[in-house]
């Protein structure tokens, strides 16, 4: 899952990015409201969640939220705010936010709120994914083959999850990069091919054939 953080305190933005990346998310951040709204307007299809601070330079988080919803952008929004009165919370939710979190907050609570929001997609997704003998549990971050655990790095896990969620669909290297790595990542790097190679080795010869190379385009995950 890919997340955009709009937060003017750069140290906090970096801490959120570092913590979420350690949990397997791809995270970008911007430091003012205008830049945040511009990114949201132009690139909202690249993201699964926006985290907006309420008080931002140039454009506040509630303004961004209202304008994004007016543009029919339906990506979930989590508001961060030092305002914790019932009226302020109601205003944030009325602006179109899906949830709020009062500052200061613990990273564990932030992570729990993010997981709760992402468990509420418009179209219900299976809790456990399967392709042949491979079973992937996104919640527990576990992969098994014929009942035996397969040890993957966070990026390998995210890559396999992305392929399995798009089973039967050819995804380009650019799509993989934009969903698993951050916005600034070098799209000309061969990092996708390297991770695919490592993933195939770890899931074994038979199952590796399920990850099909589509020449000149990208990859496709098949059931058989």
C-alpha positions as CSV (number, residue, x, y, z in Angstrom):
1,X,0.0,0.0,0.0
2,X,1.2,3.5,-0.8
3,X,0.6,6.5,1.4
4,X,1.1,10.3,1.0
5,X,1.8,12.3,4.2
6,X,1.2,16.0,4.1
7,X,2.9,17.4,7.3
8,X,4.8,20.7,7.7
9,X,7.0,19.4,10.5
10,X,9.7,17.6,8.5
11,X,11.1,15.6,11.4
12,X,7.6,14.2,12.1
13,X,7.0,13.5,8.4
14,X,10.3,11.6,8.2
15,X,9.5,9.6,11.4
16,X,6.2,8.6,10.0
17,X,7.7,7.7,6.7
18,X,10.5,5.6,8.3
19,X,8.1,3.8,10.7
20,X,5.6,3.0,8.0
21,X,8.2,1.8,5.5
22,X,9.5,-0.6,8.2
23,X,5.9,-2.0,8.2
24,X,6.0,-2.6,4.4
25,X,4.3,0.6,3.1
26,X,5.6,2.9,0.4
27,X,5.5,6.4,1.7
28,X,6.0,9.9,0.2
29,X,5.7,13.2,2.1
30,X,5.3,16.9,1.2
31,X,5.6,19.8,3.6
32,X,2.9,22.4,2.7
33,X,-0.8,22.3,1.9
34,X,-0.5,23.6,-1.7
35,X,2.1,21.0,-2.7
36,X,0.0,18.4,-0.9
37,X,-3.2,19.3,-2.8
38,X,-1.3,19.5,-6.1
39,X,0.0,16.0,-5.5
40,X,-3.4,14.7,-4.5
41,X,-5.1,16.2,-7.5
42,X,-2.6,15.0,-10.0
43,X,-1.5,11.6,-8.6
44,X,-4.4,10.4,-6.4
45,X,-4.7,7.2,-8.4
46,X,-1.2,6.2,-7.2
47,X,-2.2,6.3,-3.5
48,X,-4.2,4.1,-1.1
49,X,-4.3,6.6,1.8
50,X,-3.6,10.3,2.5
51,X,-2.5,11.5,6.0
52,X,-3.1,15.2,6.3
53,X,-2.1,17.5,9.1
54,X,-4.9,20.0,9.9
55,X,-2.7,23.1,10.3
56,X,-0.5,23.5,7.2
57,X,1.2,26.4,5.4
58,X,-0.6,27.8,2.3
59,X,-3.6,25.5,2.6
60,X,-5.0,23.7,5.7
61,X,-5.8,20.0,5.8
62,X,-9.6,20.5,6.1
63,X,-9.5,22.7,2.9
64,X,-7.5,20.0,1.1
65,X,-10.0,17.4,2.3
66,X,-13.1,19.4,1.1
67,X,-11.6,20.2,-2.3
68,X,-10.4,16.6,-2.9
69,X,-13.9,15.3,-2.1
70,X,-15.4,18.0,-4.4
71,X,-13.2,16.6,-7.2
72,X,-14.7,13.1,-6.4
73,X,-11.3,11.8,-5.1
74,X,-12.4,8.9,-2.9
75,X,-9.0,7.9,-1.5
76,X,-9.3,7.5,2.3
77,X,-8.0,10.5,4.4
78,X,-6.7,10.4,8.0
79,X,-6.4,13.8,9.6
80,X,-3.8,14.6,12.2
81,X,-4.8,17.4,14.5
82,X,-3.9,19.2,17.7
83,X,-7.5,20.2,17.9
84,X,-9.5,17.7,19.9
85,X,-12.8,19.4,20.7
86,X,-15.9,17.6,19.6
87,X,-16.7,20.5,17.2
88,X,-13.3,20.4,15.6
89,X,-13.5,16.6,15.2
90,X,-17.0,16.9,13.7
91,X,-15.7,19.6,11.2
92,X,-12.9,17.4,10.1
93,X,-15.2,14.4,9.5
94,X,-17.7,16.6,7.8
95,X,-15.0,17.9,5.5
96,X,-14.7,14.3,4.2
97,X,-12.0,12.7,6.4
98,X,-12.4,9.0,7.2
99,X,-10.8,9.3,10.6
100,X,-8.7,11.6,12.8
101,X,-5.9,11.3,15.2
102,X,-5.1,13.9,17.9
103,X,-1.5,15.0,18.4
104,X,0.6,13.9,20.1
105,X,0.1,10.3,19.2
106,X,2.0,7.0,19.4
107,X,3.1,5.3,16.3
108,X,1.3,2.1,17.3
109,X,-2.0,4.0,17.4
110,X,-1.3,5.6,14.1
111,X,-0.6,2.2,12.6
112,X,-3.8,0.8,14.0
113,X,-5.8,3.6,12.6
114,X,-4.2,3.1,9.2
115,X,-4.9,-0.6,9.2
116,X,-8.5,0.0,10.3
117,X,-9.1,2.5,7.4
118,X,-7.5,0.1,4.8
119,X,-9.7,-2.7,6.0
120,X,-12.7,-0.7,4.7
121,X,-12.2,-0.7,0.9
122,X,-15.2,0.1,-1.3
123,X,-14.9,-3.3,-2.8
124,X,-14.3,-6.1,-0.3
125,X,-10.9,-7.8,-0.8
126,X,-10.1,-11.3,0.4
127,X,-8.4,-11.4,3.8
128,X,-6.2,-14.2,2.6
129,X,-4.8,-14.5,-0.9
130,X,-4.0,-17.7,-2.8
131,X,-2.4,-18.8,-6.0
132,X,-1.9,-22.5,-6.4
133,X,-0.1,-23.7,-3.2
134,X,1.0,-20.2,-2.2
135,X,-1.1,-18.6,0.6
136,X,-0.5,-15.0,1.6
137,X,-1.9,-13.5,4.8
138,X,-1.6,-9.7,4.5
139,X,-2.6,-9.1,8.1
140,X,-0.1,-11.4,9.7
141,X,2.6,-10.7,7.0
142,X,2.9,-14.4,6.4
143,X,3.5,-16.5,3.2
144,X,3.3,-20.3,3.2
145,X,3.6,-23.0,0.5
146,X,1.9,-26.4,1.3
147,X,1.7,-25.4,5.0
148,X,5.4,-24.4,5.3
149,X,6.5,-20.8,5.9
150,X,8.3,-18.9,3.2
151,X,10.6,-16.2,4.5
152,X,10.5,-13.0,2.5
153,X,11.8,-9.5,2.9
154,X,9.2,-6.7,3.3
155,X,9.7,-5.6,-0.3
156,X,9.4,-9.2,-1.6
157,X,6.2,-9.7,0.5
158,X,4.7,-6.4,-0.9
159,X,5.7,-7.4,-4.4
160,X,4.1,-10.9,-4.1
161,X,0.9,-9.3,-2.5
162,X,0.6,-6.8,-5.3
163,X,1.0,-9.6,-8.0
164,X,-1.6,-11.8,-6.2
165,X,-4.1,-9.0,-5.8
166,X,-3.8,-8.5,-9.5
167,X,-3.8,-12.2,-10.4
168,X,-4.4,-12.8,-14.1
169,X,-3.6,-9.2,-15.0
170,X,-0.4,-8.0,-16.6
171,X,1.2,-5.3,-14.5
172,X,4.1,-3.1,-15.8
173,X,7.3,-2.5,-14.0
174,X,6.2,1.2,-13.7
175,X,3.0,0.1,-11.9
176,X,5.0,-2.1,-9.6
177,X,7.4,0.7,-8.8
178,X,4.7,3.2,-8.2
179,X,2.8,0.9,-5.8
180,X,5.7,-0.6,-3.8
181,X,8.5,2.0,-3.9
182,X,8.3,5.7,-3.1
183,X,7.6,8.6,-5.5
184,X,11.2,9.6,-5.9
185,X,12.5,6.1,-6.7
186,X,14.6,5.7,-9.9
187,X,12.2,4.1,-12.3
188,X,15.0,3.2,-14.6
189,X,16.6,0.9,-12.0
190,X,16.3,-2.9,-12.5
191,X,15.2,-3.3,-8.9
192,X,11.9,-4.9,-9.9
193,X,13.6,-7.6,-12.0
194,X,16.0,-8.3,-9.2
195,X,13.2,-8.7,-6.6
196,X,11.2,-10.9,-9.0
197,X,14.3,-13.2,-9.4
198,X,14.7,-13.4,-5.6
199,X,11.0,-14.0,-5.1
200,X,11.0,-16.9,-7.7
201,X,13.9,-18.5,-5.9
202,X,12.2,-18.4,-2.5
203,X,8.9,-19.8,-3.6
204,X,10.4,-22.7,-5.5
205,X,10.7,-23.8,-9.1
206,X,7.1,-25.0,-9.6
207,X,5.4,-22.0,-8.0
208,X,7.9,-19.6,-9.6
209,X,6.4,-20.4,-13.0
210,X,3.2,-18.8,-11.8
211,X,5.0,-15.4,-12.0
212,X,5.0,-15.0,-15.8
213,X,7.3,-12.6,-17.6
214,X,5.3,-10.7,-20.2
215,X,8.1,-9.7,-22.6
216,X,8.5,-5.9,-23.0
217,X,5.7,-5.2,-20.6
218,X,6.0,-6.6,-17.1
219,X,4.7,-9.6,-15.1
220,X,1.6,-11.5,-14.5
221,X,0.6,-13.8,-11.6
222,X,-1.3,-17.0,-12.7
223,X,-3.1,-19.7,-10.8
224,X,-1.7,-22.6,-12.8
